[in-house]
Amino acid sequence: AECWRGSRTPTNKMAAKEPGGGAVDKAAAASENKVFLHPLAIIGMSDHYTTIEAGGSLAKPGSKVLGLLWGRQQGLEVSIMDAMELGYSLDANGVPVIEAEKVNGMKDLYLENFKD
């Protein structure tokens, strides 16, 4: 389901006409980056942030919120379909440390369930 379209350029060349009434350059439109963001990913990110800020997490309110975005890329088109919270610890300088084994395990489980 296509839910949100974004472009990194300020003009939306996906439309039939540009704001001045001119025709769109189809070659330029075909070469733009496109991002599709599914509502499930938005809900996942919002829920993770809200849980921390509301005090429902081991992390203190105001802590950094880290997560993984799951999706697929085909050429210049990126589809983000899900988001998952990512636990971390802080080093002596307060920099988040992420365990690669946990991330790889999460990735393997995700790919096992969503093969394509």
Residue pairs with C-beta under 8 A, 6 or more apart in sequence:
1 38
2 36
3 36
3 37
3 38
3 39
4 35
4 36
4 37
4 38
5 14
5 34
5 35
5 36
6 34
6 35
6 37
7 13
7 14
7 32
7 33
7 34
7 35
8 32
8 33
9 32
11 18
11 19
13 24
13 25
13 28
13 29
13 32
14 29
15 24
16 24
17 23
17 24
18 24
31 76
32 76
33 76
33 77
33 78
34 76
34 77
34 78
35 77
35 78
35 79
35 80
36 77
36 78
36 79
36 80
37 80
38 79
38 80
38 81
38 82
40 81
40 82
40 83
41 69
41 70
41 71
41 80
41 81
41 82
41 83
42 83
44 67
44 82
44 83
44 84
44 85
45 67
45 83
48 65
48 67
48 83
48 85
49 65
51 57
52 59
52 60
52 61
52 63
52 65
53 61
53 62
54 61
55 61
57 63
64 88
64 96
65 85
66 85
66 86
66 88
66 96
66 98
67 83
67 84
67 85
67 86
68 83
68 84
68 86
68 103
68 106
68 107
69 80
69 82
69 83
70 80
70 81
70 82
70 83
70 84
70 110
70 114
71 78
71 79
71 80
71 81
71 82
72 78
72 79
72 81
73 79
82 110
84 106
84 110
86 98
86 103
86 106
87 102
88 96
88 97
88 98
89 96
89 97
90 96
90 97
91 97
